[in-house]
């Protein structure tokens, strides 16, 4: 689909390059275009093996010479690379932008898939200021939505307002229980400092509670070790194999 207009543009340029380099006329039927394989850099590939009888050179020499001429004289070719007898051309971004922006044709026309997709993006944390990372999230989310829509899907864009994480929920409960009605304004501190102070109080109470539980466990454990059975002997669990049948 995208090779047709590109081939129409490049075929005469390849013929002109061949005539200039080798003083021979190249039949347009010998010029074959194909999409460059993904493991190599490039957008379009030209097989130069059919040119060798006319060029009188090896495949790599022929491809290298044509690639240098195209890169120097054809604006849409920004660079190239040669893999044996295959000339891989990298096409300029300007060409692709004009190609996609051209209203003629159906470059991005895909049949409807009947699928409905939801893309959730942005959803900034309302407890923190916005920053460049949120812009990146917006650009990515919008781009993904447009791509899915262009390929025939119905797309619903959503964002979750005030998507609180567990740390925010813990902070809210901590403030309700141990904040004593304080606010950043009333305490003269920044929001993060105020939140940190409340969490510090929670940790202190938890540590105190843990110590208390540990002390009780030691007391109860000592009492159990000193307990005796009705016969006056120290109680203990029976040893393995000592049970009677």
N, C-alpha and C positions, 0 to 999 in steps of 0.2 A: 504493500500500500504506500509506504513512505518512500520506497525506492524509485517509483515511477517519475515523479518530478525531479528527484535528485539525479537519476540517470539521464533525463532530458537535459539537465544542466551540465553534467560532467562529461558525457560522451563526446561532445564537440571539443571540450577542453583537452581530453585525452588525445584525440586525433591531432589537434594543433600541437600538443607537446611532442607527439611521436614524429610529426613532420619536421618540427624544428630540431629535434635531437638526432634523428636518423635519416633525414632527407628522403623519407618514404611515406606514401599515403597508406593510412590504416583504415581498412574497411570497418564500418561501425558494427557490422555483424560479428566481428571478432571480439568485441568488447562486452564482457559479461560482468554484471554486477550482482553481488549477493551481500546479505547482512553479515557483518563481521562476527566471528565466533566469540562467545563471551569471555574466553580465556585470553583474548588479545585485545589491546586497545584499538579502538576504531569504531566507525559507524557503518562504513561500506567498504567492501573488499573487491579488488579487481584481480582476476587471474591473468597473468601476463604470459603464460606458456604459449597461447596461440600467436603471440607477437614475435616469438624468437626467430623464426625464419626471416622475417623482415628486418629485425633489429641487428641480427648477426652477433648478438651478445648473449651472455648467460642469463638465466632468469633473475638472479639477484641484481646483477648490473642493470638490466633493463628496468626492473621495478624501481630501483634506487634512482635512476636518472629521471624516470617519469614522475616519481614522487617529489623530487626536488623541484622540478619545473612547475608542477601543480601548486605546491606550497608557496612558491615565489610569485606566481602569476594569477592564481584563482583565489579570490577572497574567501570563498566558503571553506577552503581547505586550510586548516590551521596547522596541522602537522601530519606526519605519516610514519609508518614503520613497515619493514619488509620481513616477511617470514617465507624464506625460500622463494618460490615464484608467485607469492601472493602479496599484493600491495594493499595495506590497510590504511584508509584515510579517515582522519578525525575531522568532522564537519563542525563549523563554528556555531556557537550558541545563537548568534544573530539569525542564522538561517533557520534554526529550529523554531525560534520565537515567531519569525515571520510565517513559517509553515503552519504552526498551530494557530496563529492569529488570523490566518486567511479564512474568510467566511465561506469561500467556495469549497465544495466537496464535503465529505463526511469523515474527516480525519479522526474525530473522536466520537463517532456515532456507533453505539453498541446497542444491541437489542435488550429490552427490559428483561431482567432476571426474575422478577416477581418476588424478590427478597426485600425485606425491610430490615435495615441495620441501624443500630444506635451507636453514636460516637460520643463519648463523654470526655470533655477536655476543659482546660482552664481550671475551674474549681479551686480558686485560691484560698489559702488559709486566712480567714477573716481576722485572726488574732495577730497577724504579721503584715508588714508592709509589702506591697508588690515590688518585684525586681525583674531583672532581665530574664531570669529563668521562666517566669510566667509568660513573657512574650514568646519564648521558644516553644512552650507548651501550646500556646494559641496558634502559632504558625503551623506546627506539626498537626494539631487536631484539625485545623481548617483544611490543610492540604490533603490529609487522609480522607476527610469528608468529601472533598471535591473529586478525588480519584474514584472513590466508591460510587459516587453519584454519576460520574462520567461513564462508568462501566456498566450502567443499567440498573443500579440499585436505588431503592428509596431510602434516603438517609435522614435520620432524626438526630439533630445536634442537641445535646443537653449538657448542663453542668450542675454540680451539686453545690448549692449555696451553704456555706458554713459547715463543711464536712469535717466534723470534729474527730480527732483521733483519740485513742484511749488515754494519752497523756493529758489532753485537755479535759476529758471527763474526770480524771483523777483530780485535777486541779480544781474543778468546780465543786466536787464533793468535799475536798479538803478545805476550800474557802467557806463552804456552808457550815462545816463542823468546827473548824479551828481558826477561821479568819477574823472572828470577833467584829465583824462589820467593817473592817478596814478596807480602804480602797487606795490605789496608787496616789490619788489626789490627797486623801486625808493623811496618809503616812509620809507624803513627800518623796516617794521613790518612783522609779520607772516600773513599767508593768512587769517586765521580766524579773526585776529584783523583788517586787512584791509577791509574785507567784513563787519565786524561789524561797522566800522566807516562810511562806505558808507550807510548802513541801518540806522544809527543814523541820518545822514543828511536827509534822506528821511522822517524819523519820524518827525524831527524838521520842515521840510517844510509842512508836512501834518497837524501837530498841528497848525502851523501858519495860514494855509489856513482855517482850521476849525474855528479858532477864528475869522478870517475875515468874514467868512460866518455868524457866529453867531452874530457879531456886526451889519452886514447889516440887518439881520433878525429883530433884536430889533428895529433899526431905522425905517424900513418899517412898522413893526407892530405898532409902536407909531404913525406913520403918518396916518395909517388906523384908529386907534382909535380916532384920533382928526378930522377926516374928517366929513363933514356935507353934508346933502342932499341939493338940490336946495332951499328947503323951509327954510333952516337954522337950522333945528333940527339935532341932532346927528343921524347918520345912524346906524341901527342895524337890525339883522335878525328878521323877524316876529315871534311871539310866536306861539306855537302849537295851532291850532284851531282858529287863528285869521284871516285865509284867508277867503275871501268872496267866496260864492259859484259861 
